[in-house]
């Protein structure tokens, strides 16, 4: 892979990382805010409201977990760029298609190996 291609992927990964980091911060704030808000009031609350609040908090936490996984994958891809192995499948060592890398720049496996993992 050419150095210009690697530089483009690196820039794309850094931009994606910055966006995900902002999302993680926002989701963390939302999860903590909803928990604090439910503890502030001493008035009786309807059970359905409690259930809705719990669902919303669990949903936010699951989004947060997904974003953290993506951040870890992005960091892994940046590490592979530094190591010189970016764009190569971790299983078979073959080149990952550029179209696949453009769609998911932090991908670790070629299409065939990804199918095997599914």
N, C-alpha and C positions, 0 to 999 in steps of 0.2 A: 504494500500500500504506500502511496506517495505521502511525503511529509505534508503537503498542502491538504490532502484528504484528512490526515490525522489531526492537523490543526483545526480543521472545520469541525470534526467530531468532538474534539476537546472543547472548543468554544460552545458547541451545542450542549454538551454535558454540563459545562459550568453554568450556562444560563438555566438549564433545567434544574440543576442543583440549587441555584439561588431561589428559583420559584418554589421548589419543594420545601426548602428551609423556611420560607415565609409561610407556606401552607401549614407546616408543622407548628410553627409558633402560634398561628391563628387558631388552629384546632386545639392546641393545648390551652390557650386562653379561654376558648369556648367551653371546654370540658371543665375547667376549674371554675369558671363563672357560673355555670349551671349548678354545680355542686354547692357553691357558696350561697347562691340565691335560694336554694331549697332549705338551707340551714338558717336563714335570716328570720323567717317568719315563724311566730309561735301560734298563729291562727290555724284552726283545723283545715286540712286540705282534703279535697275529695280524692278517693282512691284512684280514680281514672287519671287525675292530674299527676299523681305520683308515678303511675305506670307510664304515662307519656314522658315525663321528665327522665325516668330511668331509661326508657327506650332511646330517647334523644341522646342521652349521655353515652350509652353503649354504642350507638351508631357513630357518634363523634370519635369515640375511642377506637373503633374499628377502622375508621378513615385515617386516624392518626397512625395506627399500626401499619397500614398499607403504605402511607407516605414514608414512614421510617424504613420500610423494606426497600422502597424505590431509592431512597437516599443511600442505603447500603450498597445497592446494585450500581448506582452512579459512582460512588467512591471506588468500588471494585473496578469499574471500567477505567476510571482515571488512573488507578494503579496499574492496570494492564497497559495503558498508554506509556506510562513511565518505564515499565518493564520491557516494552517492545513487543508485547504479545496481543495487542488490541487488534480485533478483527479476525482472530483465529479461534476456532471452536475449542473449548476446553476439553471436550471428549476425544474428538478424532483429529484435531489439529488442522483441519481444512479451513480455507478462507470462508468467512461469512459473507453472504451476498450484500453488496452495497445498499440495495433496496431495503433489506432487512435492517441494516444498521441505521439507515435514514429514518425508518419508522420507529425503531427502538434502539437508540444509540448505546444503551448499556447491556444489550443482549450478549449472552455468554456462549450460546450454542448455535450451530447451523440448524437449518430447518429439519434435516433428517434426525439429528441427535435430540432436538427439542421434541420431536414426535415420540421418540423413544422414552423421554422423561415423562410425557403426559400419560 
